[in-house]
């Protein structure tokens, strides 16, 4: 699955869609593929504050357990309850219905563009 060009990426294999002062965050198709069948997702509570680069959740698959990092600092304004109830959404639609959290960020750090992320995963 090709990653979209309008997103930003992290070295921790997350994608970030910036709309105003809210960042929607998910894991990349590459990460979902590497994890294998995802069976559990732990997301932060709405209203909690997150710090950039810190672990904010967990993604468990039949192969391993991965950590979800916050690419931006700010307040969690929405968590995807559909993914928490049906973690397989991360495998079937990681760039759409499989988004994880929305954060109202304080400042947008420098993130990778598609070319840089593609080079990272090559």
Secondary structure in CASP SS format (residue, H / E / C, confidence):
PFRMAT SS
TARGET T0000
AUTHOR 0000-0000-0000
METHOD secondary structure of the structure
MODEL  1
X C 1.00
X C 1.00
X C 1.00
X C 1.00
X C 1.00
X C 1.00
X C 1.00
X E 1.00
X E 1.00
X C 1.00
X C 1.00
X C 1.00
X C 1.00
X E 1.00
X E 1.00
X E 1.00
X E 1.00
X E 1.00
X E 1.00
X C 1.00
X C 1.00
X E 1.00
X E 1.00
X E 1.00
X E 1.00
X E 1.00
X E 1.00
X C 1.00
X H 1.00
X H 1.00
X H 1.00
X H 1.00
X H 1.00
X H 1.00
X H 1.00
X C 1.00
X C 1.00
X E 1.00
X E 1.00
X E 1.00
X E 1.00
X E 1.00
X C 1.00
X C 1.00
X C 1.00
X C 1.00
X C 1.00
X C 1.00
X E 1.00
X E 1.00
X C 1.00
X C 1.00
X C 1.00
X C 1.00
X E 1.00
X E 1.00
X E 1.00
X E 1.00
X E 1.00
X E 1.00
X E 1.00
X C 1.00
X C 1.00
X C 1.00
X E 1.00
X E 1.00
X E 1.00
X E 1.00
X E 1.00
X C 1.00
X C 1.00
X C 1.00
X C 1.00
X E 1.00
X E 1.00
X E 1.00
X E 1.00
X E 1.00
X E 1.00
X C 1.00
X H 1.00
X H 1.00
X H 1.00
X H 1.00
X H 1.00
X C 1.00
X C 1.00
X C 1.00
X H 1.00
X H 1.00
X H 1.00
X H 1.00
X C 1.00
X C 1.00
X C 1.00
X C 1.00
X C 1.00
X C 1.00
X C 1.00
X C 1.00
X E 1.00
X E 1.00
X E 1.00
X E 1.00
X E 1.00
X C 1.00
X C 1.00
X C 1.00
X C 1.00
X C 1.00
X C 1.00
X E 1.00
X C 1.00
X H 1.00
X H 1.00
X H 1.00
X H 1.00
X H 1.00
X H 1.00
X H 1.00
X H 1.00
X C 1.00
END
